[in-house]
């Protein structure tokens, strides 16, 4: 993780810091794997192209489920 990372200060708990230290897969414009980097470093500045996904879960009333982490 970058020494300039905001996740190194005492504002974030240990589990948040560990999550941001997880590695992501770096890819080029054609989705070919070119390396890896910590999640937080991949979002610093203009960011780095990497694989990621999000899941949004809606019920039949079109309400969005939001999962709150402990």
Backbone as XML, in Angstrom:
<?xml version="1.0"?>
<chain id="A" units="angstrom">
  <residue number="1" name="UNK">
    <atom name="N" x="0.850" y="-1.170" z="0.000"/>
    <atom name="CA" x="0.000" y="0.000" z="0.000"/>
    <atom name="C" x="0.893" y="1.229" z="0.000"/>
  </residue>
  <residue number="2" name="UNK">
    <atom name="N" x="0.489" y="2.250" z="-0.695"/>
    <atom name="CA" x="1.245" y="3.482" z="-0.796"/>
    <atom name="C" x="1.397" y="4.136" z="0.568"/>
  </residue>
  <residue number="3" name="UNK">
    <atom name="N" x="2.559" y="4.739" z="0.796"/>
    <atom name="CA" x="2.771" y="5.460" z="2.051"/>
    <atom name="C" x="1.886" y="6.691" z="2.134"/>
  </residue>
  <residue number="4" name="UNK">
    <atom name="N" x="1.358" y="7.141" z="0.999"/>
    <atom name="CA" x="0.454" y="8.283" z="0.970"/>
    <atom name="C" x="-0.997" y="7.868" z="1.146"/>
  </residue>
  <residue number="5" name="UNK">
    <atom name="N" x="-1.230" y="6.607" z="1.395"/>
    <atom name="CA" x="-2.587" y="6.085" z="1.497"/>
    <atom name="C" x="-3.309" y="6.660" z="2.706"/>
  </residue>
  <residue number="6" name="UNK">
    <atom name="N" x="-4.551" y="7.114" z="2.518"/>
    <atom name="CA" x="-5.337" y="7.578" z="3.661"/>
    <atom name="C" x="-5.727" y="6.437" z="4.589"/>
  </residue>
  <residue number="7" name="UNK">
    <atom name="N" x="-5.549" y="5.195" z="4.159"/>
    <atom name="CA" x="-5.944" y="4.049" z="4.969"/>
    <atom name="C" x="-4.877" y="3.658" z="5.983"/>
  </residue>
  <residue number="8" name="UNK">
    <atom name="N" x="-3.800" y="4.436" z="6.057"/>
    <atom name="CA" x="-2.773" y="4.153" z="7.041"/>
    <atom name="C" x="-2.995" y="4.929" z="8.334"/>
  </residue>
  <residue number="9" name="UNK">
    <atom name="N" x="-3.873" y="5.930" z="8.318"/>
    <atom name="CA" x="-4.063" y="6.700" z="9.539"/>
    <atom name="C" x="-5.064" y="6.004" z="10.455"/>
  </residue>
  <residue number="10" name="UNK">
    <atom name="N" x="-5.215" y="6.556" z="11.644"/>
    <atom name="CA" x="-6.029" y="5.910" z="12.683"/>
    <atom name="C" x="-7.527" y="6.068" z="12.472"/>
  </residue>
  <residue number="11" name="UNK">
    <atom name="N" x="-7.930" y="6.782" z="11.417"/>
    <atom name="CA" x="-9.349" y="6.996" z="11.154"/>
    <atom name="C" x="-10.044" y="5.710" z="10.716"/>
  </residue>
  <residue number="12" name="UNK">
    <atom name="N" x="-9.291" y="4.770" z="10.145"/>
    <atom name="CA" x="-9.862" y="3.539" z="9.606"/>
    <atom name="C" x="-9.506" y="2.368" z="10.504"/>
  </residue>
  <residue number="13" name="UNK">
    <atom name="N" x="-10.470" y="1.458" z="10.695"/>
    <atom name="CA" x="-10.176" y="0.303" z="11.532"/>
    <atom name="C" x="-9.361" y="-0.726" z="10.755"/>
  </residue>
  <residue number="14" name="UNK">
    <atom name="N" x="-8.899" y="-1.723" z="11.462"/>
    <atom name="CA" x="-7.998" y="-2.724" z="10.886"/>
    <atom name="C" x="-8.623" y="-3.465" z="9.707"/>
  </residue>
  <residue number="15" name="UNK">
    <atom name="N" x="-9.916" y="-3.816" z="9.804"/>
    <atom name="CA" x="-10.544" y="-4.569" z="8.715"/>
    <atom name="C" x="-10.653" y="-3.725" z="7.449"/>
  </residue>
  <residue number="16" name="UNK">
    <atom name="N" x="-10.912" y="-2.419" z="7.578"/>
    <atom name="CA" x="-10.961" y="-1.540" z="6.407"/>
    <atom name="C" x="-9.584" y="-1.440" z="5.760"/>
  </residue>
  <residue number="17" name="UNK">
    <atom name="N" x="-8.558" y="-1.289" z="6.576"/>
    <atom name="CA" x="-7.198" y="-1.197" z="6.050"/>
    <atom name="C" x="-6.793" y="-2.487" z="5.354"/>
  </residue>
  <residue number="18" name="UNK">
    <atom name="N" x="-7.147" y="-3.629" z="5.944"/>
    <atom name="CA" x="-6.823" y="-4.917" z="5.325"/>
    <atom name="C" x="-7.529" y="-5.067" z="3.986"/>
  </residue>
  <residue number="19" name="UNK">
    <atom name="N" x="-8.803" y="-4.655" z="3.909"/>
    <atom name="CA" x="-9.557" y="-4.765" z="2.668"/>
    <atom name="C" x="-8.908" y="-3.921" z="1.571"/>
  </residue>
  <residue number="20" name="UNK">
    <atom name="N" x="-8.476" y="-2.728" z="1.893"/>
    <atom name="CA" x="-7.873" y="-1.859" z="0.891"/>
    <atom name="C" x="-6.471" y="-2.322" z="0.505"/>
  </residue>
  <residue number="21" name="UNK">
    <atom name="N" x="-5.879" y="-3.198" z="1.300"/>
    <atom name="CA" x="-4.562" y="-3.740" z="0.983"/>
    <atom name="C" x="-4.664" y="-4.982" z="0.099"/>
  </residue>
  <residue number="22" name="UNK">
    <atom name="N" x="-5.900" y="-5.488" z="-0.138"/>
    <atom name="CA" x="-6.080" y="-6.643" z="-1.023"/>
    <atom name="C" x="-5.582" y="-6.294" z="-2.416"/>
  </residue>
  <residue number="23" name="UNK">
    <atom name="N" x="-5.125" y="-7.302" z="-3.135"/>
    <atom name="CA" x="-4.571" y="-7.088" z="-4.468"/>
    <atom name="C" x="-5.657" y="-7.190" z="-5.531"/>
  </residue>
  <residue number="24" name="UNK">
    <atom name="N" x="-5.531" y="-6.360" z="-6.574"/>
    <atom name="CA" x="-6.407" y="-6.425" z="-7.741"/>
    <atom name="C" x="-5.561" y="-6.793" z="-8.951"/>
  </residue>
  <residue number="25" name="UNK">
    <atom name="N" x="-6.213" y="-7.318" z="-9.980"/>
    <atom name="CA" x="-5.529" y="-7.723" z="-11.210"/>
    <atom name="C" x="-5.525" y="-6.546" z="-12.173"/>
  </residue>
  <residue number="26" name="UNK">
    <atom name="N" x="-4.337" y="-6.085" z="-12.539"/>
    <atom name="CA" x="-4.210" y="-5.009" z="-13.516"/>
    <atom name="C" x="-4.348" y="-5.586" z="-14.910"/>
  </residue>
  <residue number="27" name="UNK">
    <atom name="N" x="-5.033" y="-4.858" z="-15.788"/>
    <atom name="CA" x="-5.244" y="-5.308" z="-17.165"/>
    <atom name="C" x="-4.967" y="-4.161" z="-18.130"/>
  </residue>
  <residue number="28" name="UNK">
    <atom name="N" x="-4.722" y="-4.530" z="-19.398"/>
    <atom name="CA" x="-4.589" y="-3.515" z="-20.442"/>
    <atom name="C" x="-5.962" y="-3.280" z="-21.074"/>
  </residue>
  <residue number="29" name="UNK">
    <atom name="N" x="-5.998" y="-2.482" z="-22.123"/>
    <atom name="CA" x="-7.260" y="-2.134" z="-22.774"/>
    <atom name="C" x="-7.976" y="-3.338" z="-23.378"/>
  </residue>
  <residue number="30" name="UNK">
    <atom name="N" x="-7.250" y="-4.453" z="-23.579"/>
    <atom name="CA" x="-7.833" y="-5.672" z="-24.140"/>
    <atom name="C" x="-8.104" y="-6.729" z="-23.077"/>
  </residue>
  <residue number="31" name="UNK">
    <atom name="N" x="-8.064" y="-6.334" z="-21.810"/>
    <atom name="CA" x="-8.313" y="-7.206" z="-20.666"/>
    <atom name="C" x="-7.266" y="-8.301" z="-20.505"/>
  </residue>
  <residue number="32" name="UNK">
    <atom name="N" x="-6.048" y="-8.063" z="-20.997"/>
    <atom name="CA" x="-4.957" y="-8.999" z="-20.751"/>
    <atom name="C" x="-4.300" y="-8.628" z="-19.429"/>
  </residue>
  <residue number="33" name="UNK">
    <atom name="N" x="-4.079" y="-9.633" z="-18.589"/>
    <atom name="CA" x="-3.477" y="-9.396" z="-17.285"/>
    <atom name="C" x="-2.048" y="-8.892" z="-17.459"/>
  </residue>
  <residue number="34" name="UNK">
    <atom name="N" x="-1.736" y="-7.775" z="-16.785"/>
    <atom name="CA" x="-0.394" y="-7.197" z="-16.902"/>
    <atom name="C" x="0.298" y="-7.040" z="-15.557"/>
  </residue>
  <residue number="35" name="UNK">
    <atom name="N" x="-0.378" y="-7.405" z="-14.475"/>
    <atom name="CA" x="0.246" y="-7.290" z="-13.163"/>
    <atom name="C" x="-0.782" y="-7.251" z="-12.059"/>
  </residue>
  <residue number="36" name="UNK">
    <atom name="N" x="-0.335" y="-6.802" z="-10.887"/>
    <atom name="CA" x="-1.231" y="-6.672" z="-9.743"/>
    <atom name="C" x="-0.799" y="-5.470" z="-8.914"/>
  </residue>
  <residue number="37" name="UNK">
    <atom name="N" x="-1.718" y="-5.006" z="-8.073"/>
    <atom name="CA" x="-1.475" y="-3.814" z="-7.263"/>
    <atom name="C" x="-2.492" y="-3.821" z="-6.132"/>
  </residue>
  <residue number="38" name="UNK">
    <atom name="N" x="-2.188" y="-3.155" z="-5.030"/>
    <atom name="CA" x="-3.167" y="-3.079" z="-3.949"/>
    <atom name="C" x="-4.385" y="-2.291" z="-4.411"/>
  </residue>
  <residue number="39" name="UNK">
    <atom name="N" x="-5.520" y="-2.617" z="-3.824"/>
    <atom name="CA" x="-6.775" y="-1.967" z="-4.201"/>
    <atom name="C" x="-6.679" y="-0.453" z="-4.029"/>
  </residue>
  <residue number="40" name="UNK">
    <atom name="N" x="-6.126" y="-0.013" z="-2.911"/>
    <atom name="CA" x="-6.048" y="1.429" z="-2.663"/>
    <atom name="C" x="-5.111" y="2.117" z="-3.647"/>
  </residue>
  <residue number="41" name="UNK">
    <atom name="N" x="-3.973" y="1.509" z="-3.946"/>
    <atom name="CA" x="-3.039" y="2.128" z="-4.890"/>
    <atom name="C" x="-3.637" y="2.214" z="-6.287"/>
  </residue>
  <residue number="42" name="UNK">
    <atom name="N" x="-4.500" y="1.260" z="-6.634"/>
    <atom name="CA" x="-5.100" y="1.275" z="-7.969"/>
    <atom name="C" x="-6.119" y="2.400" z="-8.135"/>
  </residue>
  <residue number="43" name="UNK">
    <atom name="N" x="-6.531" y="3.037" z="-7.027"/>
    <atom name="CA" x="-7.514" y="4.119" z="-7.089"/>
    <atom name="C" x="-6.916" y="5.493" z="-6.817"/>
  </residue>
  <residue number="44" name="UNK">
    <atom name="N" x="-5.627" y="5.571" z="-6.551"/>
    <atom name="CA" x="-4.976" y="6.855" z="-6.290"/>
    <atom name="C" x="-4.736" y="7.581" z="-7.608"/>
  </residue>
  <residue number="45" name="UNK">
    <atom name="N" x="-4.906" y="8.882" z="-7.591"/>
    <atom name="CA" x="-4.696" y="9.683" z="-8.799"/>
    <atom name="C" x="-5.760" y="9.383" z="-9.830"/>
  </residue>
  <residue number="46" name="UNK">
    <atom name="N" x="-5.327" y="9.157" z="-11.059"/>
    <atom name="CA" x="-6.269" y="8.849" z="-12.139"/>
    <atom name="C" x="-6.696" y="7.391" z="-12.119"/>
  </residue>
  <residue number="47" name="UNK">
    <atom name="N" x="-6.108" y="6.596" z="-11.238"/>
    <atom name="CA" x="-6.467" y="5.190" z="-11.144"/>
    <atom name="C" x="-5.748" y="4.344" z="-12.172"/>
  </residue>
  <residue number="48" name="UNK">
    <atom name="N" x="-5.867" y="3.051" z="-12.017"/>
    <atom name="CA" x="-5.233" y="2.084" z="-12.899"/>
    <atom name="C" x="-6.297" y="1.096" z="-13.352"/>
  </residue>
  <residue number="49" name="UNK">
    <atom name="N" x="-6.282" y="0.727" z="-14.622"/>
    <atom name="CA" x="-7.263" y="-0.208" z="-15.157"/>
    <atom name="C" x="-7.083" y="-1.569" z="-14.487"/>
  </residue>
  <residue number="50" name="UNK">
    <atom name="N" x="-8.165" y="-2.076" z="-13.872"/>
    <atom name="CA" x="-8.104" y="-3.361" z="-13.176"/>
    <atom name="C" x="-9.472" y="-4.030" z="-13.226"/>
  </residue>
  <residue number="51" name="UNK">
    <atom name="N" x="-9.458" y="-5.323" z="-12.950"/>
    <atom name="CA" x="-10.709" y="-6.086" z="-12.937"/>
    <atom name="C" x="-11.439" y="-5.839" z="-11.625"/>
  </residue>
  <residue number="52" name="UNK">
    <atom name="N" x="-12.745" y="-5.645" z="-11.750"/>
    <atom name="CA" x="-13.589" y="-5.425" z="-10.578"/>
    <atom name="C" x="-15.033" y="-5.727" z="-10.959"/>
  </residue>
  <residue number="53" name="UNK">
    <atom name="N" x="-15.858" y="-5.942" z="-9.977"/>
    <atom name="CA" x="-17.281" y="-6.124" z="-10.249"/>
    <atom name="C" x="-18.081" y="-5.608" z="-9.064"/>
  </residue>
  <residue number="54" name="UNK">
    <atom name="N" x="-19.315" y="-5.286" z="-9.330"/>
    <atom name="CA" x="-20.250" y="-4.845" z="-8.300"/>
    <atom name="C" x="-21.532" y="-5.639" z="-8.470"/>
  </residue>
  <residue number="55" name="UNK">
    <atom name="N" x="-22.221" y="-5.861" z="-7.371"/>
    <atom name="CA" x="-23.499" y="-6.563" z="-7.395"/>
    <atom name="C" x="-24.539" y="-5.657" z="-6.750"/>
  </residue>
  <residue number="56" name="UNK">
    <atom name="N" x="-25.616" y="-5.404" z="-7.475"/>
    <atom name="CA" x="-26.747" y="-4.654" z="-6.939"/>
    <atom name="C" x="-27.937" y="-5.597" z="-6.904"/>
  </residue>
  <residue number="57" name="UNK">
    <atom name="N" x="-28.567" y="-5.724" z="-5.749"/>
    <atom name="CA" x="-29.673" y="-6.658" z="-5.571"/>
    <atom name="C" x="-30.950" y="-5.880" z="-5.270"/>
  </residue>
  <residue number="58" name="UNK">
    <atom name="N" x="-31.964" y="-6.052" z="-6.136"/>
    <atom name="CA" x="-33.249" y="-5.387" z="-5.975"/>
    <atom name="C" x="-34.325" y="-6.432" z="-5.708"/>
  </residue>
  <residue number="59" name="UNK">
    <atom name="N" x="-35.308" y="-6.058" z="-4.889"/>
    <atom name="CA" x="-36.449" y="-6.949" z="-4.680"/>
    <atom name="C" x="-37.546" y="-6.609" z="-5.690"/>
  </residue>
  <residue number="60" name="UNK">
    <atom name="N" x="-38.692" y="-7.267" z="-5.576"/>
    <atom name="CA" x="-39.771" y="-7.072" z="-6.549"/>
    <atom name="C" x="-40.376" y="-5.666" z="-6.492"/>
  </residue>
  <residue number="61" name="UNK">
    <atom name="N" x="-40.125" y="-4.928" z="-5.404"/>
    <atom name="CA" x="-40.599" y="-3.548" z="-5.285"/>
    <atom name="C" x="-39.547" y="-2.543" z="-5.751"/>
  </residue>
  <residue number="62" name="UNK">
    <atom name="N" x="-38.518" y="-3.065" z="-6.402"/>
    <atom name="CA" x="-37.421" y="-2.232" z="-6.905"/>
    <atom name="C" x="-36.654" y="-1.518" z="-5.796"/>
  </residue>
  <residue number="63" name="UNK">
    <atom name="N" x="-36.644" y="-2.120" z="-4.587"/>
    <atom name="CA" x="-35.848" y="-1.589" z="-3.488"/>
    <atom name="C" x="-34.468" y="-2.227" z="-3.551"/>
  </residue>
  <residue number="64" name="UNK">
    <atom name="N" x="-33.462" y="-1.414" z="-3.312"/>
    <atom name="CA" x="-32.078" y="-1.871" z="-3.359"/>
    <atom name="C" x="-31.655" y="-2.389" z="-1.995"/>
  </residue>
  <residue number="65" name="UNK">
    <atom name="N" x="-31.092" y="-3.588" z="-1.971"/>
    <atom name="CA" x="-30.537" y="-4.139" z="-0.741"/>
    <atom name="C" x="-29.169" y="-3.518" z="-0.520"/>
  </residue>
  <residue number="66" name="UNK">
    <atom name="N" x="-28.971" y="-2.940" z="0.655"/>
    <atom name="CA" x="-27.665" y="-2.391" z="1.020"/>
    <atom name="C" x="-27.146" y="-3.203" z="2.183"/>
  </residue>
  <residue number="67" name="UNK">
    <atom name="N" x="-25.995" y="-3.806" z="1.989"/>
    <atom name="CA" x="-25.378" y="-4.640" z="3.011"/>
    <atom name="C" x="-24.464" y="-3.775" z="3.861"/>
  </residue>
  <residue number="68" name="UNK">
    <atom name="N" x="-24.712" y="-3.751" z="5.155"/>
    <atom name="CA" x="-23.874" y="-2.982" z="6.062"/>
    <atom name="C" x="-22.862" y="-3.921" z="6.693"/>
  </residue>
  <residue number="69" name="UNK">
    <atom name="N" x="-21.589" y="-3.613" z="6.498"/>
    <atom name="CA" x="-20.533" y="-4.443" z="7.075"/>
    <atom name="C" x="-20.284" y="-4.024" z="8.511"/>
  </residue>
  <residue number="70" name="UNK">
    <atom name="N" x="-19.972" y="-5.003" z="9.332"/>
    <atom name="CA" x="-19.716" y="-4.719" z="10.750"/>
    <atom name="C" x="-18.427" y="-3.961" z="10.950"/>
  </residue>
</chain>
